[in-house]
Amino acid sequence: MPVPLKTGETLRGRYRVRKIIGQGGMGCIYLADDLRLEGRQCALKEVEHDRTLPAKMVQEARDQFLREATVLARLDHPNLPKVSDFFSNGPRDYLVMDYIPGKDLRTLMTEAMAKKSFLPELDVLNWANQLADALSYLHEQNPPILHRDIKPSNMKLTPTGVIKLVDFGLVKLLAPGEVTITVLQGQGTALYTPLEQYGGDIGHTDVRSDIFSFGATLYHLLTNHAPTDARERFLNPDALPEPRLLNPNVSLRTQKAILWAMELHPDNRPESVEAFRETLIGSRPIMVSTGGYRIPIRYSWLKNKVDRSLLIVSAALAVITLLITLLHF
């Protein structure tokens, strides 16, 4: 484990470390102040490659990090933190990303458990809809990008109700016709990891691997129970309880979609995030935050571009109406 940076330490003459906000086997994630842009806080993700490897392999890993950090820096989506910079400092490499305030979904689930309750299904579906937007965007890149570590603790709910998929630590680029190429080493979190991902770089992961983790995340959020490890399920097919046995409030439709996403063999899962979202949500109402209000709409309605434009206009009118009302007080 690399020795963490100290509070107050400044990197590149620009990023001053405040504190550690995450930690892993290859380094830490720090909250830092951007000294060039007053008032801006950012997250620094640190990567120190295995020094026991031959020097040539370490250099290849670092070159790959820099190449693919360039790809991440080009991404721009409201449900992903923006990568604004990347650099090397001695033996370590760093990604600079937006700092996302708010609680992660694991924390919200734990708080619900402490109250002996469950997260509302409508809220979870709203978060799932936003996560589907982010994953579809990643998977539609050329080449497609896999996240490979989708889990409740990697999803943050901002104070404005927006979900952010915050950790790019295991993102992979899919090279056409080839085995996936690792950006940053790691194999995901076992509870949410499909069987094919246990093979590491020899495993034939694709977008359906993220769909498995997506389904496992929803399973956990709705049942307060961690999903059974895929390896155990392979040996004992009945090891995974149906969601409704753990939380009777889960709808049959949601249960069916989640279990479909969590099929052990990739060929038995949805072929795309959009196919999974259609089965999970379809015409059911979801919530969209506009100006502090939560407006129920339907996902199938949102798919029409004209209707999406009307939604934006309606939201703008709602905000204007609210401002006019406030001015009268």
Secondary structure, DSSP 8 states (H G I E B T S, - for coil): ------TT-EETTTEEEEEEEEEETTEEEEEEEESSSTT-EEEEEEEE--TTS-HHHHHHHHHHHHHHHHHHHT---TTS--EEEEEEETTEEEEEEE---SEEHHHHHHHHHHTT----HHHHHHHHHHHHHHHHHHHTSSS-EE-----GGGEEE-TTS-EEE---TT-EE--TTS--EESS-----GGG--GGGGGGGGS---HHHHHHHHHHHHHHHHHSS----HHHHHH-TT-S--HHHH-TTS-HHHHHHHHHHT-SSGGGS-SSHHHHHHHHTTTSEEEEEETTEEEEEEHHHHTSHHHHHHHHHHHHHHHHHHHHHHHT-
